[in-house]
Structure formats: structure tokens, C-alpha cells
Amino acid sequence: MMGCCCLSRHSSSYSAPPEISILFKQELPQCKKQVTYRIPALIYISDKQTFLAFAERRKTPSDTDAELLVMKKGLWKNDNNPVKWVSGQQVFTSACLPNHRSMNPCPVYERKSKTLFLFFICVPVGVSEQQQKNEKKNQARLCYITSKDTGETWSAVTDLTADVIGEQEKNWATFAVGPGHGIQMKSGRLIIPAYTYFFTSENPPTSHAFAIYSDDKGSTWHIGKCMNGLPSNECQMAEIIDDEGNSKLYCNARSTIHYRVQALSESKGTDFDTSSSVNKLIETGNGCQGSVLSFTPDQASEKTWLLYCHPTNATNRLTLGVYLNKCASDLSGWGNPVILHEGPSGYSDLTQCGDGKHFACLMECGEKSELEGIGFILFEQKDDKAEKLQITKFTKQN
């Protein structure tokens, strides 16, 4: 079960632009204790017209100081004030293991059973990703909790590590899910994006994306093969459907080669084609997580377009932009970005919402640092017939 968390510490002075609602705000008091929120994940449950926004609560910005997952809930109102945030910050006290920190929220919704899965990893307190890579010994655990009432109540935690990863763990230095949303394909398969640092006796740990999937509404889960080719790290996945209704799974991943890495799967994530770089999608500095989303612009057709969101600066985490690919079968068909936030920007997550013509982004953002808060922005594409992405931002939602 969840409980509300009321924090009495002083907040930072960051004032968001008029389009951005700050849902989670960094707390920098005079004393040594502080609170930072990182790693946004966003899902919109259309049959309940509900947004669920997730993040990590940390004692400091450091990964090793992550603590628990938190959530806020919003409702789509479809009026002059389209989104109303209806809950205070809620802390997940069941989404954890003893003496572990919870990280990388990754929600996915199963349509038929109306079950929301929140995947995440649990890592022993004080153990870093780099330590696991150096020791070539995975200590992360694959976990989830579920809700059948749109996030009002939640199950106890389930640890899938032994059953799903099993013997393969011996060649994993560490791994993580997402972060950001998972998807359900039109076939019903649930997809959780993930990556691992895989090693052999001859090769050091190298990151490779892969899919965790379920074909029985989440009763059992399996892992697909690691993506070959260029190293691929934090990732998100989207279903691409062409004019004939044929489906492929698309993966877009973080890299260290100055460009994003992408690959297609014709087996719904069981394996992927060799990954390749996307020269139209630059990577930022040493890399940053990004979000990808497929959507159907015309309800008379199943054909999908792709949206992608990421900082557009090649050096620093600045100027968050959203890109459109109207020909998803052409993986080089990305247009120029439209800017969602001019200032410091980091991790983000996209969702389609409301009447299907609106989109939302949950993003790390600030005035001097992207760690100052996690904000929500609502936008829509102005003209589906336009060759380039044209969007309208809305004033911040209460």
C-alpha cells in the first residue's frame, strides 16, 4: 500500500516556464539533508483518463543515494484546464526490498485485465553500477508491483530475478529496466525495455539493450536476446505498424558514440536486428536517456508515426526537443526537433493522451540544472498534414 509523504524541508527557488507544471521539486534546505527527484516515468490510462507520473526520490543527486519510488496522479478534464493533478506525492513503501534502493520506474498497462504493472530494479544500498561492472557481479534485482484500480492500491513486491534471468545472470555485470514506460503491442504482448552489461571471459562488460516480455497478461515473463552491433544502453521501445497492418518492434537506445542507436525486431522483441546509429538524432555528452512513442495520427488506419524526445545539445543536457518521424519504416526519416524546454533538461518520458491528439512529456528540467525538478508539459500537433512537426504548448496544468 502507498502512503502520502509530507516533506517539511525548504524548496528550491526554481520558477518553471508557463507551460510546465513542476510535479516533483528538488529540496535544498540549510541543513545537510536534501531531497532530489530523478528518473521520470509517465503513463496515461485511457479508459480511466488518468495520468500516473513516477520518479525516484533520492537523498542526493547521486545514483547510489536513491531511496524509494514516488507517484502523482492527474486526470484528463478535456476543458480549458485539461489536466488536474488530484493527489499529493505518494511514496511506494511496497516497491522495495530490505536494504535495497528502488530505481528506474517502468510502468505498463495490460488492457484486458486492466492491470497496471510497475517494474523497477532493486540494488543493495551503497552498491554502484560501476562497482558491479568492475567486479563483474550483478547485484540488481528485477521487481514489480501491480495495481488493478489505477494506482489507488498496490500489490506486494514480486522479485522475478531467479525465474526470469536465471543462469544468464552469471554473464551479467549488472542490468536495469527502461527507464520510462513499457508498451503493450496489438498482439497483446507486454514489453518492458531493458539493458544489461554482458561480459565473457574474453570481453569486458558491454551494454546491450533487450526486451522483457509476457504473452499471458503478465502471468509469466521472459527475456529476449541481447541486441548485437553497437553498444546500446538505457532504451525505450515502440510498436511500428505499416500500411498493411504489419507490426515491428522499434528500439531507440542511449549510446556513447555521439548519436542514438536504434534497431528493429520482427519477432516482437524475442531478438533484434543489428543495431545502427541514427545520425539525425545526436547523443548528448556521455549520453542521456530519451523517450520514444508510436501513435496513430489517423483513426481510419493502423499506420503509426514516431515521436522521440531528448536534449538537443551535443555537449550538455540542455534544450529538450521532440522529433517526428512520419514514415516509421524509414528509420532515417526524423525531422528537426521542436523545443519543449529551452533550459537544462535531462531524462524524459512521452505519452499520448486525452482525445488522441494530445501528448504529454514528463521531464527533468530547471533554470541552472536539470536536477531542480521534474516537470509536466502538455502539447498537441497543430497540423497532421504538415511535413514538419508543428506543436502547440498549453499553459501549465493545476
N, C-alpha and C positions, 0 to 999 in steps of 0.2 A: 504494500500500500504506500501511497505517497502522502507526505505532509507538507504544509506550507512552510517556507523558510523566511523569517523576518530578520533582516540584517540591519543593525543599528550603526554601522560604520559610515563615515563620511564618503560621499560620492565624488568622482572626478568632475571637473567643470566643463566637460565636452558638451557643446551645443550642436545637435545634429542639424543638417540641412533640412529645409521644409518638407522634403519628400520622404525623409527617413524617420521611422519610429524606432527608438532605441529600446530594445526589449531586455537586454542584459548589459548592465553598465559597470565598468571597472570601478572598484572601490579602493581608494588610496588614502587611508587615514593617517593621522600624525604618528600613531604608534607603528610598530614593525609589522603588525598583521595587515594583510590586504586580501582582496579577492579579485581575481581576473577570470573572465569568461572567454572561452575559446571554442573552436571546432563546431560551427553551426550545422544543424541538420533540420530540414523543413519538409513537412508532408501536408497535403491537402486531401481530406477525405470527402469526396464529392457528395455522397449520399447523406452526410451529416453537415455539409457545408462548413467544415471545421478545419482550421489550421492548427497544427501542433509544431511548435518551434522548440528544438532541443539544443543543448550546449553542454560543455564541460565546465564545472566550477573548479577553479584552481586556487591554491594558496598564493602562488606567484605565477608569472607567465610561463615558467619552465614546465616542460612535459612531465618531469618527474614529480612536480608538485600538483598534478591533477588529483582531484578527490572524488567527486560524485557527478552524476548527470542531473541536469535540471531541465524544466519544461515550462512553457507558457502556452495558453490556448487562446485562439481567436476564432471569431465567427464571421462568415461572409454575410453581409447585410443587403447587398445589391441596391444601395440607395446613394445619397450624397456622401455618406460616410461608409464605404464598402466593407471595411474590416473593423470589428470591435474586439479588443483584447479583454477577455472576460475573467481571467484568473490572475492571481499573483504568481510569483515564482514558486514552482513546486519542485521539491527535491525527491529524487528516487532513492529511497532507503532500501528497496529490494533489489535494485540493479547493481549489485556488488557482491564480491566475495570477501571473506575475512582477510584483513591485512593486505588487500589489493586496492589499487585505484581503478576507477572505471573511465574508459576513454572511447573516442570515435563512435558517437551515436550514429546508427544507420537504421532508420525505420522503413518498413514495407507493409503494405496493406493487402490482405487476401480478400478478394471481393466476395466470393460465395459464402464463406463462413463469417465474413465481417470481422476478421481477426487482425488486429494490429500487432506486428512483431517489431520490437525494438532490439536490434542487435548491437553489440558493443564488445570491446575486449576488456579483460581484467588483467592487470600487470602488478606483480608484487611491489609494495611500497618501496621506493628508493631505487628500483632496478630500471635502468635506462635502456632505450633501444640500442644505443651504441655498445653498452656493456654486453647485451645479448649477442650482438654481431661479433664482438671481439672474442667472446667465449664460445661462440657457435653453439649456443644452448638456448632454445626457445623457452621463455617463461610466461608468454602471453596465453590467456585462456579465451576461447570462443564462447560467448554467452548471449542469451536473450531473455527478455520478459515479454509477456503478451497482455493485451487488453481487448476485451470484447464490448466495451462501452465507450469507445472514442477517447480513451485516456483518463476516464474517471477513476477506475481501479485497475490494478495490475497484478499479474501472477508473481509467484516466487521465481527466482532466477533458475535458468537451466544452463548447465555447462556442457557444451557439445564437443569439447576438445578431443576426448578419448574416442568417442564414437564416430566422429566425422573426419578428423585429421588422422588419428591412429598412428600407424607406423611411419607415415610420411613425415611426422614431426622430427624424426631423427636427422633429417636433412634441411630443417628449417632453423635458421638462426633466430628469427622472430617473424611475426606476421601482424596484420591488422585488417579490419574491415573498413570500407569506404575511404574517408568518412563522407557523410551525406546520405541521400535517400537510396534505397533499393527500388526495384520495379517488379510488377507482375506482367508477364508477356500475355499476348492474346490467347496463347495455348493454355494459360493458367500457371505456367512455370513461374515460381518466385525466384528472383535473382538478388543476391547480396554481393556487391563488388568487394574485392579484397586483393591484397598483395602479400607476398612473402619474400624474405631474404633467403634464397635457396643456395645451398653450397654442396660441393662434393669434395672428395679427397684431393682432387686436382685443382678445383676452382674455389675462390673465396666467395663469401655471401654476396649475391647479386639480386636486386629486387625484380620481381616478376608479378604482373597482375594475373588474377584468375577469378572465376566465379564460384560462389557457393549457391547451390540451387535446390529447390524442392518441387516435386511434381504431385504431391499429395496434400496440398493445402498447408504445408508446414509441419506435417507429422514426422517426416524424416528428411534429412538434409544430406547433401553430397558435395564434394569439391571437384571442380573441373581441372583440366590440365593447365599448368602454368604457361603463360604467353611466351613464345620464343621471339628472338630478334633483339631489338634494342631494349635496354633495361626500362621497366615500367613500374611505377610506384603507386602512390595514392590515386585512386581511379573512381570513375562513375561509369555507368552503363545505360544504354537506351536502346529500345527496340526500333529498328528501321523497317518500314513496310513500303513496298513499291506499288506501282500502278496495278499490278496483277494480284496484289494481296500477299506476295511472298515476304517472309519475315527473316530478318537477320538481327543479331545482337551486336551492338557497337560499343566499343570500349575506348574511352579517352583518359589518358593517364599522365601523371606528373613525370618529369624526366630531369636529367642533369645535362642535356645536350643543347639547351637554349631554345628548343622547340618542343611542343607537346608530342606525345606518342599515341598512336591510335591503331586499332585492329578490328577486324570483323570476325564473327563466328556464325557459321551456317548450321551449327549444331546446338544453338540456344545456350551457349556457354560451356558445353562439355569440353570443347577446345576452341582455340582461336587461330586465325591465320597469323603469319609472321608479322610482328608489329613494324610500323614505319613512322617516320617523323612527319609532322604537319607544319610545313614552312610558313603557312599563313597564320598559325597560332603560336606566338612566341611564348617561351617559358621565362619566368621571372627569376633572375639571380640564380640561386642554387635550387630553385624550384618552389612551386606553391600549388596547393590543391586547387582544383577547379571543378565546376559543375556542368553536366550535360543533361539535356532534356529533349525528348522527342514529343511532338504533338501533331495533331491532325488539323490543318487550317480550314479544311472544307469537310463538313459533316457528311457530304454525299459520297466521300471517298475515304478509303483507309490510308491513303498515301500520307506519309509523315514528313515533316521538316524537323530540323535540329536547331536547338539553341545551346549556346555554350557561354559560360561566364568565368572570368579570370582577370587578375590585374593585367593591364596592357603595357606597363612599363617593363623594359627588358632588364633592368638592373635592380629596382627596388619594388616592394609591394605597394604600388600606387595606381590610382586611376582604374577602378574596376569597370570593365566593359562587358557587353553582351554581344555575341556574334550570332549570325543566322546563316544556316545552310539550307536553301530551298530545294536542293537536289541531293538528298541524303545518300543516293547511290554513288555520287561523286564525292569522295572523301576530301577532295581539294577544293570543294565549292564554297568555302567560307567567305563571307563578305567582310567589310571593315566593321570594327566594333562601334557600338553606340554606348556612350559613357553613362553608367548608373551613379557613380560617385567619383568626384574629382580628386579627393584626398587619399590618405593612406588607406589601403584596402588589402584584405588577406583572403582567408578561406570564405567560401560561399556555397549556397545551395539554392537551386531553382525548383519551382513547381508551377504547374498550370492550375488555374483556379476559377471559381465563380462560374460565369457563363461559358467558359472555354476560350474566351478571347482575352482574358486577363492572365497575367503571370506575376509571380512574386519571387523575390530574392531575399534570403537571409544571409547577412554578410558581416564579417569583421571589418570595422571601419572606425575612423577617428579623424581628429584635426592634426595631431602631431604624430600619432602612432595608430596602427590598425588594432592595437590591443585595448583601445579605450572603450570599446563597446561592440555589441552585436546588434545590428540594425535590420529592420524590415522595410522593403520598398516594394510598392505595387506599380505595375506598368502594363500597358497594352500595346500591341502593334497597331499602328494607325491605318495601314492600308495593306491588305493581304495581296493585292495585285502589284504592289511596288517591287521593283527589282532589288532595292536595298532595304535593310531593316530601318523602319521609322517607328519610334515609340513615343508614347505619352506617359509621363510620370504623374502620379497623383500626390496630393498633399498628404502629409503623414496621417496615419490612422490611429484612432484612440482605442 
